[in-house]
């Protein structure tokens, strides 16, 4: 029995694809194991940032040097195949080619090299077998690709245009996860707000999902502000369901309208704030996650501080700060007036500092809160991670069962998480 290791980098979509790959391999009789014990290593790559790409390439080179037969899957085979070749990998598999992974592994084990299984043909992969990365979390893709053309983003090269999955198949996949014991459902895509299939948009899809029987919570995936604005009234309504976490990932990227235009983001600072005000007006405890980029080409000091002021006005609970790095085949890579690297790092440090202050401030308001939480994963150091209705990251220093619902008291605020204890 050939031993295979699957290593995941990147977003929840990449994690879902890793689960599908492991499911297919297990069904075909392969043994799943750790990298150092495997003959074949499959790396689910991420190309959204330069750092992510570098990490994937480094992992591939290290495993190839250890004598592993490395297969590169995920986004990078479509973005920079020439760089993957240099790692010593023996095969590349694009996201839409995942159903053919078993045949690729068999050919690799037989000694074949230079295999390129790359296709842009879209397929619905919801029915594929799964080996879940987290036993109580069902990661359910609702679409792939996007309708946007952000000037800095190369993911569209790998994922293509928006392709939304039929709502009935998504509901079936959620039902399968719940039947298998999942207590938390991640609806994932490149832009969940853009979802539309047979006239069904995201709010209608969520209504169908929450009407399913079972004890589970739904985390709505990332959506861009322009698409969130199109469905805002209905979105506010579905957030009222007790099965929907009061959490939204709404990336803004910049607080300056000129930079947003250069990024081709299709919305304004003002629209982002309107969406936040509407959601927080209805759900004051809503957890807001956003993304910002430091040092986009041409960004002046004044424009940078527009982003700082936006964060202070919106007060997001979570901010993912990225330093601009030119990505292959993107318009932004060709823009003049590059911000010096040292200046990008300085701006990134400022954004990170502001974000940490806001995270702590928001979390501090939760100290003393008592209520229900769902145990979803094992904590890195001790105890477990639980989530309350606002998807707050709560560490409980006790060994509890995954999927268990507990009564918790929040006792201490940190940047990015809270400590809690079991209470009656």
C-alpha positions in Angstrom: 0.0 0.0 0.0 1.6 3.3 -1.1 1.8 6.0 1.5 0.8 9.5 0.5 0.9 12.8 2.4 -1.3 15.7 1.6 0.0 19.1 2.7 -2.3 22.1 2.6 -1.4 25.8 2.1 -3.9 28.6 1.6 -7.6 29.3 1.9 -10.6 27.2 3.0 -11.2 26.3 -0.7 -7.7 24.8 -0.8 -8.6 22.9 2.4 -11.8 21.6 0.9 -9.8 20.4 -2.1 -7.3 18.7 0.1 -10.2 16.8 1.8 -11.4 15.7 -1.6 -8.0 14.5 -2.7 -7.6 12.5 0.6 -11.1 11.0 0.2 -10.3 9.9 -3.3 -7.0 8.4 -2.4 -8.4 6.6 0.7 -11.2 5.2 -1.4 -8.6 3.9 -3.9 -6.7 2.1 -1.2 -3.8 4.5 -0.6 -2.4 5.0 2.9 -2.5 8.6 4.2 0.4 9.6 6.4 2.8 12.3 7.5 5.3 13.8 4.9 8.4 12.1 6.4 6.7 8.7 6.2 5.3 9.1 2.7 6.5 8.0 -0.8 4.3 10.6 -2.5 3.7 14.1 -1.2 0.9 16.2 -2.7 1.1 20.0 -1.9 -2.0 22.1 -2.2 -0.4 25.4 -3.2 -1.5 29.0 -2.7 -0.5 31.9 -4.9 -2.4 34.8 -3.4 0.7 36.4 -1.9 4.4 36.3 -2.7 5.1 34.9 0.7 2.6 32.1 0.2 4.2 31.2 -3.1 7.6 31.2 -1.6 6.5 28.9 1.2 5.0 26.4 -1.2 8.1 26.3 -3.4 10.3 25.9 -0.4 8.2 23.0 0.9 8.3 21.3 -2.5 12.1 21.6 -2.8 12.7 20.3 0.7 10.5 17.2 0.1 12.0 16.5 -3.3 15.5 16.6 -1.7 14.2 14.0 0.8 13.5 11.7 -2.1 9.7 12.2 -2.0 7.8 12.2 -5.3 6.2 15.6 -5.2 2.9 16.5 -6.9 2.0 20.2 -6.9 -1.8 20.9 -6.9 -3.9 24.0 -6.2 -3.4 27.4 -7.7 0.3 27.6 -8.6 0.2 25.1 -11.5 -1.8 27.7 -13.4 0.0 30.8 -12.2 3.7 29.9 -12.4 4.3 26.3 -13.7 7.9 27.1 -14.6 8.7 27.8 -10.9 7.1 24.6 -9.9 9.3 22.7 -12.4 12.4 24.1 -10.6 11.4 22.5 -7.3 11.9 19.0 -8.7 8.2 18.1 -8.6 7.1 15.2 -10.8 3.5 16.3 -11.5 1.1 19.3 -11.5 -2.6 19.1 -11.0 -4.9 22.1 -11.4 -8.0 22.6 -9.1 -10.5 21.5 -11.7 -8.5 18.3 -12.4 -8.8 16.9 -8.9 -11.1 14.0 -9.9 -8.1 12.6 -11.8 -5.7 12.6 -8.8 -5.8 8.9 -8.3 -4.6 8.2 -11.8 -1.8 10.8 -11.4 -0.6 9.2 -8.2 -0.6 5.7 -9.8 1.5 7.0 -12.7 3.9 8.8 -10.3 4.4 5.6 -8.3 5.1 3.7 -11.5 8.0 6.1 -12.1 6.4 8.6 -14.5 7.5 12.3 -14.4 6.5 15.5 -16.1 2.8 14.9 -15.7 0.7 18.0 -16.2 -3.0 17.4 -15.5 -4.3 21.0 -16.1 -7.7 21.9 -17.2 -10.0 25.0 -17.0 -13.1 23.0 -17.5 -15.4 23.6 -14.5 -17.0 20.7 -12.7 -19.1 20.4 -9.5 -17.0 18.4 -7.1 -19.3 18.4 -4.1 -20.2 14.7 -4.3 -16.5 13.5 -4.1 -15.5 11.5 -1.0 -13.9 13.4 1.9 -11.4 12.9 4.7 -12.1 15.9 6.9 -9.3 18.0 8.2 -11.5 18.8 11.2 -14.0 16.1 12.2 -16.8 18.5 13.1 -16.4 21.1 10.4 -17.8 20.7 6.9 -16.1 22.9 4.3 -18.7 23.3 1.5 -17.6 25.2 -1.7 -20.6 27.1 -3.2 -18.8 28.4 -6.2 -15.3 28.9 -7.7 -13.7 31.7 -9.6 -14.9 35.3 -9.4 -16.6 38.1 -11.3 -13.9 40.6 -10.4 -10.6 41.6 -12.0 -8.6 43.1 -9.2 -5.4 44.5 -10.6 -3.2 42.9 -8.0 -4.7 39.4 -7.9 -3.5 36.3 -9.7 -6.0 33.9 -8.2 -8.4 34.5 -11.1 -5.8 33.1 -13.4 -6.0 29.8 -11.5 -9.7 29.8 -10.7 -11.2 31.6 -13.7 -14.6 33.3 -14.0 -17.4 32.7 -11.5 -19.0 29.3 -11.6 -21.7 28.8 -9.0 -22.8 25.3 -8.0 -26.5 24.3 -8.1 -28.2 25.1 -4.8 -29.7 21.7 -4.4 -26.3 20.0 -4.6 -24.9 22.5 -2.0 -27.8 21.7 0.4 -27.2 18.0 -0.1 -23.5 18.4 0.7 -24.4 20.3 3.9 -26.9 17.6 4.8 -24.2 15.0 4.3 -21.8 16.8 6.6 -24.4 17.2 9.3 -25.3 13.5 9.0 -21.6 12.6 9.4 -21.4 14.6 12.6 -20.3 18.0 11.5 -21.5 20.8 13.8 -20.1 23.8 11.8 -20.4 24.5 8.1 -18.1 26.8 6.2 -19.7 28.1 3.0 -16.6 28.9 0.9 -15.7 30.5 -2.4 -13.6 33.3 -3.8 -16.5 35.6 -3.3 -19.6 34.2 -1.7 -21.6 37.4 -2.3 -21.4 36.9 -6.0 -23.0 33.5 -5.8 -25.9 33.1 -8.2 -27.4 29.9 -9.8 -30.7 29.5 -11.5 -31.8 32.8 -10.0 -30.8 31.8 -6.5 -28.5 34.2 -4.7 -26.6 33.8 -1.4 -29.4 34.8 1.0 -31.9 32.3 -0.6 -29.2 29.6 -0.5 -28.6 30.2 3.2 -32.3 30.1 3.9 -32.5 26.6 2.4 -29.5 25.5 4.4 -30.7 26.7 7.8 -34.0 25.0 7.2 -32.2 21.6 7.3 -32.8 19.6 10.4 -29.9 19.2 12.8 -27.7 21.0 15.3 -25.2 23.0 13.3 -23.9 26.5 12.7 -23.1 28.2 9.4 -20.1 30.5 8.8 -20.7 32.6 5.7 -17.5 32.9 3.6 -15.7 36.0 2.3 -17.6 38.5 0.2 -16.5 41.6 -1.5 -18.3 44.9 -0.6 -19.8 45.5 -4.1 -21.6 42.2 -4.1 -22.6 42.4 -0.5 -24.2 45.7 -1.2 -26.4 44.1 -3.9 -28.0 41.7 -1.4 -27.6 43.7 1.8 -31.3 43.8 2.9 -31.7 40.0 2.5 -28.3 39.4 4.0 -29.3 41.3 7.1 -32.4 39.1 7.3 -30.6 35.8 7.0 -28.1 36.8 9.7 -31.0 36.7 12.0 -31.1 32.9 11.9 -29.9 31.2 15.1 -27.9 28.9 12.9 -25.8 31.7 11.2 -22.7 33.0 13.0 -22.8 36.8 13.4 -19.5 37.0 11.4 -18.6 38.6 8.1 -15.3 38.6 6.2 -15.5 41.8 4.1 -12.1 42.7 2.6 -11.7 46.5 2.0 -8.0 46.5 0.9 -7.6 50.3 1.1 -9.4 53.2 2.7 -8.6 55.6 -0.2 -11.0 55.7 -3.2 -8.2 56.5 -5.7 -6.2 53.5 -4.6 -9.4 51.3 -4.7 -10.0 52.5 -8.3 -6.4 51.6 -9.2 -7.0 48.2 -7.6 -10.2 47.9 -9.7 -12.1 47.0 -6.6 -15.5 48.3 -7.8 -16.6 50.0 -4.6 -15.7 53.0 -2.4 -14.7 53.6 1.1 -18.1 55.0 1.8 -19.9 51.9 0.5 -17.8 49.6 2.8 -18.7 51.8 5.8 -22.4 51.8 4.9 -22.4 47.9 4.8 -20.6 47.8 8.2 -23.0 50.3 9.7 -26.1 48.4 8.5 -24.8 45.0 9.7 -23.6 46.4 13.1 -26.8 48.4 13.4 -28.7 45.2 13.4 -26.1 43.0 15.1 -24.0 45.1 17.4 -21.9 42.1 18.4 -21.1 41.1 14.8 -17.5 40.0 14.3 -16.0 41.9 11.3 -13.0 40.6 9.5 -11.3 42.6 6.8 -8.1 42.6 4.7 -5.8 45.6 3.9 -2.8 45.9 1.6 0.1 48.1 2.5 2.2 49.8 -0.2 0.1 49.4 -3.3 2.0 51.1 -6.3 1.5 54.8 -6.2 0.1 54.9 -2.6 1.1 58.2 -1.0 1.5 58.7 2.7 -1.8 60.5 2.9 -3.6 57.7 1.0 -2.0 55.2 3.3 -3.4 57.0 6.4 -6.8 56.9 4.8 -6.6 53.2 5.4 -5.5 53.7 9.0 -8.4 56.1 9.6 -10.9 53.7 7.9 -9.8 50.9 10.3 -10.2 53.2 13.3 -13.7 54.2 12.1 -14.9 50.7 11.2 -13.2 49.0 14.2 -12.9 45.5 12.7 -12.3 42.6 15.1 -9.8 40.9 12.7 -7.6 42.5 10.1 -5.4 40.5 7.7 -2.5 42.8 6.8 -0.6 42.1 3.6 2.4 43.8 2.1 2.0 44.4 -1.6 4.1 42.1 -3.7 3.7 42.0 -7.5 2.0 38.8 -8.6 2.6 37.1 -12.0 0.5 38.2 -15.0 -1.3 41.0 -13.1 -1.7 44.7 -14.2 -0.5 45.9 -10.8 2.9 44.2 -11.4 3.5 46.6 -14.3 2.4 49.8 -12.5 5.0 52.5 -12.0 5.7 54.4 -8.7 6.5 51.3 -6.7 6.6 52.0 -3.0 10.1 51.0 -1.6 10.2 47.7 0.3 11.4 49.3 3.5 8.4 51.7 3.4 6.0 48.9 2.7 7.3 47.2 5.8 6.9 50.4 7.9 3.3 50.8 6.7 2.6 47.2 7.4 3.9 47.5 11.0 1.6 50.5 11.5 -1.4 48.7 10.2 -0.6 45.7 12.3 -0.3 47.8 15.4 -3.6 49.6 14.8 -5.3 46.3 14.1 -4.0 44.7 17.3 -5.2 47.6 19.3 -8.7 47.4 17.7 -8.8 43.6 18.2 -8.0 43.9 21.9 -10.5 46.7 22.3 -13.3 44.7 20.7 -12.4 41.6 22.6 -12.3 43.5 25.9 -16.0 44.2 25.6 -16.7 40.5 25.7 -15.0 39.9 29.1 -17.7 38.8 31.6 -20.0 37.5 28.9 -21.7 34.1 29.6 -23.4 32.0 27.0 -23.3 29.0 24.7 -20.3 28.0 22.6 -19.4 25.2 20.3 -16.2 23.3 20.6 -14.7 23.1 17.1 -11.0 22.1 17.3 -8.1 21.3 19.5 -6.1 24.4 20.6 -2.4 24.6 19.7 -1.0 24.6 23.2 -3.7 23.5 25.7 -7.4 22.8 25.8 -9.8 23.5 22.9 -11.1 26.3 20.7 -14.8 27.1 21.0 -16.9 29.6 19.1 -19.9 31.6 20.4 -22.7 33.0 18.2 -20.4 35.8 17.0 -17.7 33.3 16.0 -15.4 34.7 18.7 -12.2 32.6 19.1 -12.4 31.3 22.7 -9.7 29.1 24.3 -11.0 26.9 27.1 -8.2 25.2 29.1 -10.0 21.9 29.4 -10.0 18.7 27.4 -13.5 18.7 25.9 -15.1 16.7 23.1 -15.2 18.2 19.6 -18.7 19.2 18.6 -19.8 19.6 22.2 -21.9 22.6 23.2 -20.8 24.2 26.4 -21.7 27.1 28.7 -18.7 29.4 28.9 -17.7 32.6 30.8 -15.2 34.8 29.0 -12.6 35.9 31.5 -9.6 37.4 29.7 -9.2 39.3 26.4 -6.2 38.9 24.1 -5.4 40.1 20.6 -7.3 37.8 18.3 -8.9 35.5 21.0 -10.3 35.3 24.5 -9.9 32.9 27.4 -13.0 31.3 28.8 -14.0 28.7 31.4 -16.9 26.3 31.8 -19.7 27.7 33.8 -23.2 26.7 34.8 
